[in-house]
Amino acid sequence: MKRYLTTIALAVLLYGGGQALGDQKREVAFGNLEGMAASDAQAKAAAWLQATGKADAATLSRFEAIWKQPDRTVLDMVAETFALADPAAAKLLADARDLNVPAPVKVPDILKDKNASPFYRANLGLAYARALSNRRVHEETLDVLKTIRPEQVVDPAAYLFHRSVAEHALLSKSDATQSIVRLLDDCISSPERYKTVSALMLLDMQTWKDKDLGSIARKMENIERRLDLARGGPQTQKQQKEVVARLDELIKELENKAKKGGS
């Protein structure tokens, strides 16, 4: 079924939205973005662990156990390594996954520390953003991912996928299209689920129109998501006012048409 959906989605895009995608491609710098091999990631994680000064026998034993889990992704094992030796990283990831912890409203300082290892900062940022994305905290997901590049992380496909999900949810059509096109073109070995969902998001965006009922529905869905995250502040209120104003415009347009039609 996944392969079928991907084939249908890409076929429609090629024949129906090819020009739009072509325009997007010219704006993006493309290149091969394959995920880092587990052995290479383990070596980098081991070097980071040694640099922390916490590579005692017990910690190294737990480190080796982490990297003997064939069912875990490379990003999972890298993130678990960070949590093993760094309490701040462990708390950051635990809070991001905990539905009872309020969603963050800014990029954590730990992810902006220029003195930290680039390997640590980039991949901890990706693991953190992925956890926020799973909670539909799209604003901070995007803010975190903008501080790093897909070339810096062990799993570029995960970076581009979760970035595109956030951009799509926040109605940033152009940005989401660029992220998805790069994922489909450059991350050849990315998981099939990423390709399928990304292709379907592209298809969805091909139907978007400004100021129609569909655009209102998308804004209302985003408002509902923000309210679920207890974000009923000025930004949400602004979006609510925009929806009400547009609904008023549509009602007036229908009334005028009815008057001209005599019914």
Summary of the structure (lengths in Angstrom):
residues: 263
radius of gyration: 21.8
end to end distance: 48.1
largest distance: 86.1
contacts: 768
relative contact order: 0.11
helix: 72%
strand: 0%
